[in-house]
């Protein structure tokens, strides 16, 4: 772990109750540096590629996240990467997003993930945010499409992919 991250974790773990003895800190459940590090390391990142890509496009970031202690899942959306569905067989954008929907449905009720979407993957994670709000801790849009009040995912669901 680099020095800056270690310094931040030490600050987070000790600045709230800096003058308390260890026994009092434990009684109040104030985090130690080790506990703060462990809490940071338990994130599950779900990486969703953009148009024309597949899970392979995250090959540089996956080892970095894993080496920091995170769990990482990179998905291939329908007709992308190694997903066997053919693009010509897709009728709706929801069918394209189906692998993410299936993954989100498979999560246990108490598991929360960090969704990361790039490009068209932003629409996929937007739909997941609407359908599975209790299973998502945060969503990150990396140069991604982000629906808004006049550009919503339900309108896009009706569009046909060509």
N, C-alpha and C positions, 0 to 999 in steps of 0.2 A: 504494500500500500504506500502511495507517495506521501511525502511529509505534509502537504497541504490538506489532504483528506484526513490524515491522522490528527492534525491540529483541529480540524472542524469537528471530528467525532469527539475529541477530548473536550472541546468547548461545549458541544451539545450535552455531553454526559455529565459535566461538572458545573456548568455555569448557572443552572437553575437553582441548585442547592450547594453553592460552593463552600459554605462554612459548616455543613453538617458532618458529624462523625459518620463513619461507615455504617454503624448500627442504625442510626436514624435514617440514613439514606435508604437502607434496605427496608426499613419499616414503612417508608413513604413510597417505596417502589420507584425511586429515582434511578434512572439508568446509569450503569457503569459504562466505561468506554467499550468493554467487550460486548455488553448487551446492545449498545447503540450500533456497533459494527455488525452484530448478528442480525439486528432488525433491518439494516440497510441491505444485507446480503441475501435476504429471503424474498426478493421480488421475482416474479415470473413474467418475463417479457414475451409477448406474442408479436412476431414481426410479420407484417403483411406487405407484400411487394406491390409494385405499381404495374401499369399496363406494359405488356411486352417483356415482362420479367418473370422470375420464379423465386422460390425460396433461396436459390443459389446466390441471388444478388446481395444477400446479407453476409456473405462468407467472411468479410473482414471484421464485422462487428460482433458476430456470434462468439468467437473465442475471447474477445475482450470482455464481453458481458459475463461469460462463464468463468473466466479467470478472476473476476471480481466477486464470484460467489453466487451469481444469479442463475436462475433456471431460464432457459431460452427455448422457445418453439418458433420455428420459421415455417410458415405454411405455403403450400402451392395452391393458389386459387384454381378454380375449374379451368381446364384447357391450358394450364400454365405449368412450366417446369416439368415435373414427372407425372403430373396429374393426367390420367389416361383419357379423359373426356376430350372430344374434338370441339374446337371453337364453333364449327358449323352446327353442332347439336345444341348450343345454348340459345334459349329463346328470350331469357330475361336477365337483367343484371343480378337478380337474386340467385339465379342458378350459378352465375359466375362466383358469387360470394358464398355458396353453399359449404365449401370446406371450412370456412371460418365459423359459419353458423353451427355446423356439426361439432366443431371443436369446443365452442362456447357451451353448447348443450351438454357436452361430456364432462365439464368441470363440476366438481362437487359444489354444493350449495354455499359452503363457507370459503371457497377459494376465489381470490380476486387477482386479476392479471393487469399488467400494463400493456395496453395495445399501442403498437407503433405502426402507422400506415404511411406509405410513400405513394405519391401520384394518385392513381385510381384506387390504391389501397386505402386512401382517406375516406372514400365513399363506403368501402367495406367496413371500416372500423366505426364509421358513423352509424351504419345500420346496426352493428353489434351494440353500440351504445344505447340505441333506442330499444332494442330487443332484450338486452341483458344488463341493465344498469347496475344490478346488485353484484355482478361478477367482474366489474371493472373498477380498478382503483384510480386509474388515470389513462387518458388517451393522448398520444403524441402524434401530431401531424407534421411529417417531414416533407416539405415542399409538396403537399398533398391537397387534393380536392377536399373542400370542406363545405358541405351543404349548409344553407342558412334558411331564413324565413321564407324567401321566395324561390329557393332552390333546394327542395327537400328530397329525401331518399325515397319517399313513397311515389313521387312523380317519376323518379328514375326507375323504380321497379317496373313500371309499365313500358319502358322503352325496350326495344329489341336490339340485341347486339348483332352487328354485321361482321 
